Amino acid sequence: MKYPLLFRSIAAVFALPLFSHAADFSIQETPGKHIDILQDGKIVGRYMTEHDISTPDKRLETYKPYLHIFDAEGQAPITKGAGGDFTHHRGILIGWMKIGVNGKTYDRWHMKGGDQVHEKLVAQNPPKGSITSLVKWMGEGSDVIIEEERTMTFLPPVAPAYAVVDVTSKLKAVAGDTTFDGDPEHAGLQFRPANEVDRTKGVYVFPKEDAQPHKDLDYPWFGETFSLNNQDYSVVYLNHPANPKDARISAYRDYGRFGAFFKTSVKKDEVLTLKARFLIVKGKMPATAIIQQTWNDYAGRNDPLPKITVLPSEKPAPKKEPSPTK
């Protein structure tokens, strides 16, 4: 099902002036717990840094760092934390289900048998709303397979967005030649809204006529509108053109997790760099012209305004029951 009338007026907007809201950023750290990025005195993002393996339950809560996005009032996250459906889905997260190193395979999406550990901040620029976290991706025991520098930079928001964040992940293959693999549902850089979203109201927008998100590759951007506590929020994922090609997306689930996945390999001590920008809006999806111009500015391009497709969210396919034993 498609909604051409819903976005016809949006797609028809060919030129809109973009302007940024002036923003005053600061950073507040609660050691061993989280780091808050404040915009005009309100929390806009919270990077969760705790790692506690004292009990199985605490490990489950803290086995990966991730970035919460807060509502426009700075009161509460609009993204998901531990627990709920698919506990490993959390905020803006990074992971791959199949990481191959030295003949072994590691699942650092579901976090089976190893953790992602925030070691320390290696850089911060409070006036710019920017932090860089050193994250060690563990293999078996104390072995480290990947060292990541994850930079999250909040920018003066472009109307109608109330928040804009750049995420840059530099993943160094420290244990050997490394393959990053999985599938669109279980790998890459992704966004997960709060567990309480209304699963009957989610819609996704794609920059292509007759888009087929289960099959298409390398969308420059794509977005989602979801309803949380009777309030609409829209999030646009801007995919940087320097990222590896043949990227597939998972922008279709009714619980709202969406992002980009690709398979790639790097040699020992080489670095895989992944970049994306997120526009966060309280309300409906921004005009296509605004999204496209913002992506052009981010990518250093001058691509034309695309036609779009808007699709409702989908329920996950039911799990197949095993055949009865004869």
Summary of the structure (lengths in Angstrom):
residues: 326
radius of gyration: 19.4
end to end distance: 41.1
largest distance: 69.1
contacts: 1057
relative contact order: 0.17
helix: 8%
strand: 44%
